[in-house]
Amino acid sequence: MLTERQRERLAESIWKHALCSVAAVSTQVVDQINILQATRLAMKRAVENLPTTPDALIIDGREVVEGGIHQVAVIDGDALCASVAAASIVAKVTRDRMMCDLDRRFPGYGLAINKGYATAEHRAALARLGYTNIHRLSFAPVREAVGGLSDRQEVRP
């Protein structure tokens, strides 16, 4: 609901005034353990990387974080809770910046524009250039670019 400029400005303020932590999981790990387990792992790492242990967590969605901290999972939490919205902004800005950095390392895929989503242009680039180590082999458009592996075939990194 915010423009990129608004998100950038708000993210700077949030980093300045709140305790924040962001964590990521490599595409290879996602391919090994699946996107849901990788999301849980990244969430756990982000909580562990906080400078202090929080008393409680409010999670956007259905997932919970392993680790014994009291938490509440709220579907559409970013629309219902200011702290969840703030976390969502920080996460989006961080991911967008990562995609812009990756765009410089891997030109031709339009990562700074499509932010890694499988747009028609990104699919065309995959077909033209092939995949890189930043692409998830478990993602159907990448599998198609690799050589048309079916959804039922197991892909090993």
Biotite code that builds the C-alpha atoms (Angstrom):
import biotite.structure as struc

atoms = struc.array([
    struc.Atom([0.000, 0.000, 0.000], chain_id="A", res_id=1, res_name="MET", atom_name="CA", element="C"),
    struc.Atom([3.055, 2.248, 0.293], chain_id="A", res_id=2, res_name="LEU", atom_name="CA", element="C"),
    struc.Atom([5.263, 3.566, -2.444], chain_id="A", res_id=3, res_name="THR", atom_name="CA", element="C"),
    struc.Atom([8.881, 2.468, -2.565], chain_id="A", res_id=4, res_name="GLU", atom_name="CA", element="C"),
    struc.Atom([9.957, 5.921, -1.401], chain_id="A", res_id=5, res_name="ARG", atom_name="CA", element="C"),
    struc.Atom([7.558, 5.819, 1.558], chain_id="A", res_id=6, res_name="GLN", atom_name="CA", element="C"),
    struc.Atom([8.766, 2.339, 2.532], chain_id="A", res_id=7, res_name="ARG", atom_name="CA", element="C"),
    struc.Atom([12.412, 3.428, 2.345], chain_id="A", res_id=8, res_name="GLU", atom_name="CA", element="C"),
    struc.Atom([11.786, 6.463, 4.543], chain_id="A", res_id=9, res_name="ARG", atom_name="CA", element="C"),
    struc.Atom([9.772, 4.469, 7.072], chain_id="A", res_id=10, res_name="LEU", atom_name="CA", element="C"),
    struc.Atom([12.317, 1.637, 7.156], chain_id="A", res_id=11, res_name="ALA", atom_name="CA", element="C"),
    struc.Atom([15.096, 4.063, 8.092], chain_id="A", res_id=12, res_name="GLU", atom_name="CA", element="C"),
    struc.Atom([12.976, 5.405, 10.939], chain_id="A", res_id=13, res_name="SER", atom_name="CA", element="C"),
    struc.Atom([12.028, 1.921, 12.119], chain_id="A", res_id=14, res_name="ILE", atom_name="CA", element="C"),
    struc.Atom([15.676, 0.763, 12.153], chain_id="A", res_id=15, res_name="TRP", atom_name="CA", element="C"),
    struc.Atom([16.541, 3.907, 14.107], chain_id="A", res_id=16, res_name="LYS", atom_name="CA", element="C"),
    struc.Atom([13.807, 3.630, 16.755], chain_id="A", res_id=17, res_name="HIS", atom_name="CA", element="C"),
    struc.Atom([13.052, -0.095, 17.127], chain_id="A", res_id=18, res_name="ALA", atom_name="CA", element="C"),
    struc.Atom([14.944, -3.281, 17.812], chain_id="A", res_id=19, res_name="LEU", atom_name="CA", element="C"),
    struc.Atom([15.123, -5.022, 14.447], chain_id="A", res_id=20, res_name="CYS", atom_name="CA", element="C"),
    struc.Atom([16.651, -8.119, 12.983], chain_id="A", res_id=21, res_name="SER", atom_name="CA", element="C"),
    struc.Atom([16.424, -9.640, 9.533], chain_id="A", res_id=22, res_name="VAL", atom_name="CA", element="C"),
    struc.Atom([17.558, -13.096, 8.484], chain_id="A", res_id=23, res_name="ALA", atom_name="CA", element="C"),
    struc.Atom([17.684, -14.920, 5.183], chain_id="A", res_id=24, res_name="ALA", atom_name="CA", element="C"),
    struc.Atom([18.078, -18.493, 4.023], chain_id="A", res_id=25, res_name="VAL", atom_name="CA", element="C"),
    struc.Atom([19.968, -19.426, 0.876], chain_id="A", res_id=26, res_name="SER", atom_name="CA", element="C"),
    struc.Atom([18.183, -20.730, -2.183], chain_id="A", res_id=27, res_name="THR", atom_name="CA", element="C"),
    struc.Atom([20.064, -23.996, -1.779], chain_id="A", res_id=28, res_name="GLN", atom_name="CA", element="C"),
    struc.Atom([18.629, -24.449, 1.720], chain_id="A", res_id=29, res_name="VAL", atom_name="CA", element="C"),
    struc.Atom([15.142, -23.634, 0.422], chain_id="A", res_id=30, res_name="VAL", atom_name="CA", element="C"),
    struc.Atom([15.566, -26.337, -2.217], chain_id="A", res_id=31, res_name="ASP", atom_name="CA", element="C"),
    struc.Atom([16.706, -28.813, 0.439], chain_id="A", res_id=32, res_name="GLN", atom_name="CA", element="C"),
    struc.Atom([14.097, -28.222, 3.156], chain_id="A", res_id=33, res_name="ILE", atom_name="CA", element="C"),
    struc.Atom([11.221, -26.489, 1.237], chain_id="A", res_id=34, res_name="ASN", atom_name="CA", element="C"),
    struc.Atom([9.948, -22.919, 1.350], chain_id="A", res_id=35, res_name="ILE", atom_name="CA", element="C"),
    struc.Atom([7.813, -23.346, 4.478], chain_id="A", res_id=36, res_name="LEU", atom_name="CA", element="C"),
    struc.Atom([10.635, -24.849, 6.558], chain_id="A", res_id=37, res_name="GLN", atom_name="CA", element="C"),
    struc.Atom([13.043, -22.224, 5.206], chain_id="A", res_id=38, res_name="ALA", atom_name="CA", element="C"),
    struc.Atom([10.624, -19.473, 6.235], chain_id="A", res_id=39, res_name="THR", atom_name="CA", element="C"),
    struc.Atom([10.447, -20.928, 9.737], chain_id="A", res_id=40, res_name="ARG", atom_name="CA", element="C"),
    struc.Atom([14.245, -21.160, 9.890], chain_id="A", res_id=41, res_name="LEU", atom_name="CA", element="C"),
    struc.Atom([14.682, -17.541, 8.796], chain_id="A", res_id=42, res_name="ALA", atom_name="CA", element="C"),
    struc.Atom([12.119, -16.399, 11.361], chain_id="A", res_id=43, res_name="MET", atom_name="CA", element="C"),
    struc.Atom([13.948, -18.294, 14.105], chain_id="A", res_id=44, res_name="LYS", atom_name="CA", element="C"),
    struc.Atom([17.294, -16.807, 13.054], chain_id="A", res_id=45, res_name="ARG", atom_name="CA", element="C"),
    struc.Atom([15.837, -13.289, 12.997], chain_id="A", res_id=46, res_name="ALA", atom_name="CA", element="C"),
    struc.Atom([14.537, -13.681, 16.553], chain_id="A", res_id=47, res_name="VAL", atom_name="CA", element="C"),
    struc.Atom([17.852, -15.167, 17.725], chain_id="A", res_id=48, res_name="GLU", atom_name="CA", element="C"),
    struc.Atom([19.719, -12.222, 16.183], chain_id="A", res_id=49, res_name="ASN", atom_name="CA", element="C"),
    struc.Atom([17.770, -9.612, 18.142], chain_id="A", res_id=50, res_name="LEU", atom_name="CA", element="C"),
    struc.Atom([19.925, -7.771, 20.691], chain_id="A", res_id=51, res_name="PRO", atom_name="CA", element="C"),
    struc.Atom([17.589, -8.895, 23.495], chain_id="A", res_id=52, res_name="THR", atom_name="CA", element="C"),
    struc.Atom([15.101, -11.736, 23.810], chain_id="A", res_id=53, res_name="THR", atom_name="CA", element="C"),
    struc.Atom([11.577, -10.418, 23.321], chain_id="A", res_id=54, res_name="PRO", atom_name="CA", element="C"),
    struc.Atom([8.858, -11.111, 25.894], chain_id="A", res_id=55, res_name="ASP", atom_name="CA", element="C"),
    struc.Atom([6.436, -12.068, 23.127], chain_id="A", res_id=56, res_name="ALA", atom_name="CA", element="C"),
    struc.Atom([6.082, -12.185, 19.347], chain_id="A", res_id=57, res_name="LEU", atom_name="CA", element="C"),
    struc.Atom([3.265, -11.229, 17.020], chain_id="A", res_id=58, res_name="ILE", atom_name="CA", element="C"),
    struc.Atom([3.641, -13.179, 13.796], chain_id="A", res_id=59, res_name="ILE", atom_name="CA", element="C"),
    struc.Atom([2.088, -12.154, 10.495], chain_id="A", res_id=60, res_name="ASP", atom_name="CA", element="C"),
    struc.Atom([0.337, -15.261, 9.186], chain_id="A", res_id=61, res_name="GLY", atom_name="CA", element="C"),
    struc.Atom([-0.107, -18.743, 10.573], chain_id="A", res_id=62, res_name="ARG", atom_name="CA", element="C"),
    struc.Atom([3.449, -19.739, 11.361], chain_id="A", res_id=63, res_name="GLU", atom_name="CA", element="C"),
    struc.Atom([5.051, -19.652, 14.777], chain_id="A", res_id=64, res_name="VAL", atom_name="CA", element="C"),
    struc.Atom([8.709, -19.357, 15.680], chain_id="A", res_id=65, res_name="VAL", atom_name="CA", element="C"),
    struc.Atom([10.459, -22.263, 17.348], chain_id="A", res_id=66, res_name="GLU", atom_name="CA", element="C"),
    struc.Atom([12.037, -21.344, 20.636], chain_id="A", res_id=67, res_name="GLY", atom_name="CA", element="C"),
    struc.Atom([9.545, -21.136, 23.470], chain_id="A", res_id=68, res_name="GLY", atom_name="CA", element="C"),
    struc.Atom([8.736, -17.422, 23.326], chain_id="A", res_id=69, res_name="ILE", atom_name="CA", element="C"),
    struc.Atom([5.070, -16.579, 23.852], chain_id="A", res_id=70, res_name="HIS", atom_name="CA", element="C"),
    struc.Atom([3.589, -15.647, 20.475], chain_id="A", res_id=71, res_name="GLN", atom_name="CA", element="C"),
    struc.Atom([0.408, -14.967, 18.602], chain_id="A", res_id=72, res_name="VAL", atom_name="CA", element="C"),
    struc.Atom([0.017, -15.645, 14.878], chain_id="A", res_id=73, res_name="ALA", atom_name="CA", element="C"),
    struc.Atom([-2.288, -13.108, 13.227], chain_id="A", res_id=74, res_name="VAL", atom_name="CA", element="C"),
    struc.Atom([-3.467, -13.516, 9.646], chain_id="A", res_id=75, res_name="ILE", atom_name="CA", element="C"),
    struc.Atom([-3.126, -10.142, 7.873], chain_id="A", res_id=76, res_name="ASP", atom_name="CA", element="C"),
    struc.Atom([-1.192, -8.942, 10.915], chain_id="A", res_id=77, res_name="GLY", atom_name="CA", element="C"),
    struc.Atom([0.501, -6.228, 8.871], chain_id="A", res_id=78, res_name="ASP", atom_name="CA", element="C"),
    struc.Atom([-2.925, -4.612, 8.353], chain_id="A", res_id=79, res_name="ALA", atom_name="CA", element="C"),
    struc.Atom([-3.981, -5.042, 11.977], chain_id="A", res_id=80, res_name="LEU", atom_name="CA", element="C"),
    struc.Atom([-0.913, -4.306, 14.090], chain_id="A", res_id=81, res_name="CYS", atom_name="CA", element="C"),
    struc.Atom([1.543, -1.403, 13.815], chain_id="A", res_id=82, res_name="ALA", atom_name="CA", element="C"),
    struc.Atom([4.555, -3.433, 14.954], chain_id="A", res_id=83, res_name="SER", atom_name="CA", element="C"),
    struc.Atom([3.814, -6.171, 12.411], chain_id="A", res_id=84, res_name="VAL", atom_name="CA", element="C"),
    struc.Atom([3.385, -3.523, 9.695], chain_id="A", res_id=85, res_name="ALA", atom_name="CA", element="C"),
    struc.Atom([6.747, -2.044, 10.706], chain_id="A", res_id=86, res_name="ALA", atom_name="CA", element="C"),
    struc.Atom([8.401, -5.468, 10.497], chain_id="A", res_id=87, res_name="ALA", atom_name="CA", element="C"),
    struc.Atom([6.812, -6.022, 7.091], chain_id="A", res_id=88, res_name="SER", atom_name="CA", element="C"),
    struc.Atom([8.219, -2.721, 5.833], chain_id="A", res_id=89, res_name="ILE", atom_name="CA", element="C"),
    struc.Atom([11.714, -3.542, 7.084], chain_id="A", res_id=90, res_name="VAL", atom_name="CA", element="C"),
    struc.Atom([11.541, -6.996, 5.503], chain_id="A", res_id=91, res_name="ALA", atom_name="CA", element="C"),
    struc.Atom([10.327, -5.690, 2.135], chain_id="A", res_id=92, res_name="LYS", atom_name="CA", element="C"),
    struc.Atom([12.901, -2.896, 1.969], chain_id="A", res_id=93, res_name="VAL", atom_name="CA", element="C"),
    struc.Atom([15.675, -5.317, 2.940], chain_id="A", res_id=94, res_name="THR", atom_name="CA", element="C"),
    struc.Atom([14.611, -7.832, 0.294], chain_id="A", res_id=95, res_name="ARG", atom_name="CA", element="C"),
    struc.Atom([14.261, -5.150, -2.378], chain_id="A", res_id=96, res_name="ASP", atom_name="CA", element="C"),
    struc.Atom([17.777, -3.886, -1.591], chain_id="A", res_id=97, res_name="ARG", atom_name="CA", element="C"),
    struc.Atom([19.112, -7.441, -1.794], chain_id="A", res_id=98, res_name="MET", atom_name="CA", element="C"),
    struc.Atom([17.463, -7.871, -5.188], chain_id="A", res_id=99, res_name="MET", atom_name="CA", element="C"),
    struc.Atom([19.036, -4.624, -6.430], chain_id="A", res_id=100, res_name="CYS", atom_name="CA", element="C"),
    struc.Atom([22.460, -5.877, -5.281], chain_id="A", res_id=101, res_name="ASP", atom_name="CA", element="C"),
    struc.Atom([21.843, -9.207, -7.008], chain_id="A", res_id=102, res_name="LEU", atom_name="CA", element="C"),
    struc.Atom([20.805, -7.350, -10.163], chain_id="A", res_id=103, res_name="ASP", atom_name="CA", element="C"),
    struc.Atom([24.295, -5.839, -10.320], chain_id="A", res_id=104, res_name="ARG", atom_name="CA", element="C"),
    struc.Atom([25.878, -9.290, -9.863], chain_id="A", res_id=105, res_name="ARG", atom_name="CA", element="C"),
    struc.Atom([23.547, -11.031, -12.307], chain_id="A", res_id=106, res_name="PHE", atom_name="CA", element="C"),
    struc.Atom([22.553, -8.543, -15.011], chain_id="A", res_id=107, res_name="PRO", atom_name="CA", element="C"),
    struc.Atom([19.917, -9.411, -17.553], chain_id="A", res_id=108, res_name="GLY", atom_name="CA", element="C"),
    struc.Atom([17.297, -10.913, -15.242], chain_id="A", res_id=109, res_name="TYR", atom_name="CA", element="C"),
    struc.Atom([15.685, -7.603, -14.276], chain_id="A", res_id=110, res_name="GLY", atom_name="CA", element="C"),
    struc.Atom([15.992, -8.382, -10.568], chain_id="A", res_id=111, res_name="LEU", atom_name="CA", element="C"),
    struc.Atom([15.999, -4.711, -9.577], chain_id="A", res_id=112, res_name="ALA", atom_name="CA", element="C"),
    struc.Atom([12.702, -4.250, -11.388], chain_id="A", res_id=113, res_name="ILE", atom_name="CA", element="C"),
    struc.Atom([10.828, -7.519, -10.813], chain_id="A", res_id=114, res_name="ASN", atom_name="CA", element="C"),
    struc.Atom([12.436, -8.152, -7.396], chain_id="A", res_id=115, res_name="LYS", atom_name="CA", element="C"),
    struc.Atom([12.795, -11.809, -8.292], chain_id="A", res_id=116, res_name="GLY", atom_name="CA", element="C"),
    struc.Atom([9.140, -12.513, -8.960], chain_id="A", res_id=117, res_name="TYR", atom_name="CA", element="C"),
    struc.Atom([8.390, -14.640, -11.984], chain_id="A", res_id=118, res_name="ALA", atom_name="CA", element="C"),
    struc.Atom([7.233, -11.928, -14.338], chain_id="A", res_id=119, res_name="THR", atom_name="CA", element="C"),
    struc.Atom([7.061, -12.635, -18.065], chain_id="A", res_id=120, res_name="ALA", atom_name="CA", element="C"),
    struc.Atom([10.330, -10.720, -18.504], chain_id="A", res_id=121, res_name="GLU", atom_name="CA", element="C"),
    struc.Atom([12.050, -12.744, -15.779], chain_id="A", res_id=122, res_name="HIS", atom_name="CA", element="C"),
    struc.Atom([10.844, -16.023, -17.301], chain_id="A", res_id=123, res_name="ARG", atom_name="CA", element="C"),
    struc.Atom([12.141, -14.902, -20.693], chain_id="A", res_id=124, res_name="ALA", atom_name="CA", element="C"),
    struc.Atom([15.515, -14.083, -19.110], chain_id="A", res_id=125, res_name="ALA", atom_name="CA", element="C"),
    struc.Atom([15.629, -17.525, -17.487], chain_id="A", res_id=126, res_name="LEU", atom_name="CA", element="C"),
    struc.Atom([14.961, -19.124, -20.863], chain_id="A", res_id=127, res_name="ALA", atom_name="CA", element="C"),
    struc.Atom([17.568, -16.922, -22.563], chain_id="A", res_id=128, res_name="ARG", atom_name="CA", element="C"),
    struc.Atom([20.311, -16.866, -19.892], chain_id="A", res_id=129, res_name="LEU", atom_name="CA", element="C"),
    struc.Atom([19.634, -19.991, -17.856], chain_id="A", res_id=130, res_name="GLY", atom_name="CA", element="C"),
    struc.Atom([19.557, -20.090, -14.088], chain_id="A", res_id=131, res_name="TYR", atom_name="CA", element="C"),
    struc.Atom([22.134, -19.002, -11.513], chain_id="A", res_id=132, res_name="THR", atom_name="CA", element="C"),
    struc.Atom([22.937, -20.095, -7.965], chain_id="A", res_id=133, res_name="ASN", atom_name="CA", element="C"),
    struc.Atom([20.437, -17.507, -6.708], chain_id="A", res_id=134, res_name="ILE", atom_name="CA", element="C"),
    struc.Atom([17.538, -19.238, -8.437], chain_id="A", res_id=135, res_name="HIS", atom_name="CA", element="C"),
    struc.Atom([15.557, -21.913, -6.580], chain_id="A", res_id=136, res_name="ARG", atom_name="CA", element="C"),
    struc.Atom([15.456, -25.149, -8.528], chain_id="A", res_id=137, res_name="LEU", atom_name="CA", element="C"),
    struc.Atom([12.297, -26.057, -6.600], chain_id="A", res_id=138, res_name="SER", atom_name="CA", element="C"),
    struc.Atom([10.486, -23.100, -8.223], chain_id="A", res_id=139, res_name="PHE", atom_name="CA", element="C"),
    struc.Atom([8.504, -24.162, -11.309], chain_id="A", res_id=140, res_name="ALA", atom_name="CA", element="C"),
    struc.Atom([9.651, -21.348, -13.672], chain_id="A", res_id=141, res_name="PRO", atom_name="CA", element="C"),
    struc.Atom([13.279, -22.185, -12.889], chain_id="A", res_id=142, res_name="VAL", atom_name="CA", element="C"),
    struc.Atom([12.653, -25.912, -13.391], chain_id="A", res_id=143, res_name="ARG", atom_name="CA", element="C"),
    struc.Atom([11.111, -25.095, -16.762], chain_id="A", res_id=144, res_name="GLU", atom_name="CA", element="C"),
    struc.Atom([14.187, -23.057, -17.707], chain_id="A", res_id=145, res_name="ALA", atom_name="CA", element="C"),
    struc.Atom([16.473, -25.883, -16.602], chain_id="A", res_id=146, res_name="VAL", atom_name="CA", element="C"),
    struc.Atom([14.828, -28.253, -18.986], chain_id="A", res_id=147, res_name="GLY", atom_name="CA", element="C"),
    struc.Atom([11.177, -28.783, -18.338], chain_id="A", res_id=148, res_name="GLY", atom_name="CA", element="C"),
    struc.Atom([11.330, -30.952, -15.241], chain_id="A", res_id=149, res_name="LEU", atom_name="CA", element="C"),
    struc.Atom([7.821, -31.786, -14.097], chain_id="A", res_id=150, res_name="SER", atom_name="CA", element="C"),
    struc.Atom([6.452, -30.719, -10.727], chain_id="A", res_id=151, res_name="ASP", atom_name="CA", element="C"),
    struc.Atom([6.559, -34.345, -9.653], chain_id="A", res_id=152, res_name="ARG", atom_name="CA", element="C"),
    struc.Atom([10.253, -34.810, -10.289], chain_id="A", res_id=153, res_name="GLN", atom_name="CA", element="C"),
    struc.Atom([12.551, -34.243, -7.349], chain_id="A", res_id=154, res_name="GLU", atom_name="CA", element="C"),
    struc.Atom([15.257, -31.647, -7.866], chain_id="A", res_id=155, res_name="VAL", atom_name="CA", element="C"),
    struc.Atom([18.423, -31.972, -5.834], chain_id="A", res_id=156, res_name="ARG", atom_name="CA", element="C"),
    struc.Atom([20.833, -29.060, -5.440], chain_id="A", res_id=157, res_name="PRO", atom_name="CA", element="C"),
])
